[in-house]
């Protein structure tokens, strides 16, 4: 993204120089234009080096979005538990999704409490797997589970069969 911005800035500088030369007859000496481009490149390289050396540690947040879905055909379908786990990299106030994982579990028994326990186990296991994968890939990174499995399921309504 920064490289694209740098390229855009250099393009604007070149267009302004060309416009000044064609419209007003004011000429920019190629040495001055080279100096401007060189100083922009040197500033960009220094910025990248400083950001690399003084960069804050990486931080990852694991979010969970859960829902119970009703069957399409009420008499014949089964209720499902659906979850989406997002792993976001938070760095310098910006974040982007690194990994997205979708889970689904179908109600098999007639016991809503048993189904909720199965959903809790599935979600907790998936969150732990994502946390372990991020910790393996980036050992120095801070990994935080924003919504633990129990809290995410507590927000869902009760299941009536």
N, C-alpha and C positions, 0 to 999 in steps of 0.2 A: 504494500500500500504506500509506504513511504517512497519507494523507488518510483512508483507511478507519479507521485506528487512532485518529486524532484525532476522527472522528465517533463512534466507539465510546466513547471517553473522555467526550465531551460528553454522550452519551446516558446513560451510567452516572451522571454528576454530576446530570443532571436527574431520573433515577429515584430517586437517593438523596434529593434535595431533596423530591420528591413523597412518598416513603415517610416521611420525617421529619415532614412537614407533616400527613399523614393519621393516622399512628399515635400520635405523641407530642404533637401540637399545637404543636410547635416550628415556627415559621415563619421561612423565610429571606426576608429582604427582597429584592424584585426587583433592587434596586441591587447587592446583594452577589452575587446570582446572575449578573447582567450583568457584574460585575467579574471573577468567576471565569471566565466564558466568554470575555470579552475578553482576559484575561491568557493564557489557553490559546491563543487565536488569535494573539496577538502573539508568544508564544513559538514557535509553529509557524512563523510568517512569518520570525522572526529565524533560526531553525534552518535553514530553506530558503535564506535569503540567505547565511548563513555557509557552508553546504555548497556553495553555488554558487561562492562566491569562493575557498574554500580546498580545493576538491575535488581529489583526486589525479587525474592524467591517466588517461584511459581506457586500458584494457589489454584486448587481445583475444588469445585462445589458439585456435589452429587444431589440432584433434585429428583423427586418422584411425584408423578401425577397419576392418581388412581381413580377408578370408577367401576361401578357395577352396571352392566348393561342388561336390558331386558331382552327376551327372545323376540324374534321377528314374528313368529306365529306363537301366540301365548300358550296354546294348549299342547303344542308339540315340541317347542324349543326349550332350551335350557338357559338359565341365567349364567352370565360370564363375569369374571373379574378381569379387568384389563388394567395394565399398568405401563407407564412409559418412564424409563429412567434416563435422565439427561446428565451428562458429565460436561460441565462448563469450565473452561480455563479462564480464570480471572487474572488479568495482568494490567496494572496501571490504569484502573478505572474502566477498562474495556473487557468484554467477555465474548466468547464464542463457544458454540457447542462442539465438543471434541468427539463425543460418542453418544449415540442414541440407541436405546435398547427397548424393545416392546415385549411385554409378557402377557400371557392370556391363560386363564384357568377356568374350566367349565365346572359348574356345580354338579357333583355326582351323587351325593347323599341327600337325605332329607333333613339333615341336621345343620341349621344355619351356623351354629357355633363352631362345628367341625370345619365347615367351609371357610369361615373367617380365619381359623387357625392355619389351615392350608395356605390361604392367601398370604397371611403374615409370614409364614415360613418361606414361601416362594419369593416374596419381595425382599425379606431380610437376606436370604441367600444371594439373590441377584445383586443387591446393594454391596454386600461384602465382596463378591467377585469383582465388581467394578472398582471398588476401593483398592483391592489387592492388585488389580491390573495397573491402575494408575501409579500406585506405590512402587510396583516393579519397574515401570517405565521411567519414572522420575523419582528417585529415592529422596532427594532433598525437598521435594514439593510438599506443600501443606495440603492435605486432603480432608475435606469437611463434608459430612453427610448433612445436608440442610434439613431434609425431612426424613427422620427415621421411620422405619416401616410401621412401628406401632402407632406413631402419631398420624401418619398418612391414613391408616385404616380407621383410626378413631374419628376422623373427619367424615367418613362415609356413613350413610344412613343404615338403619337396621335392615336385614333381609327378611322378607316374609315369603314363605313358600306356599 
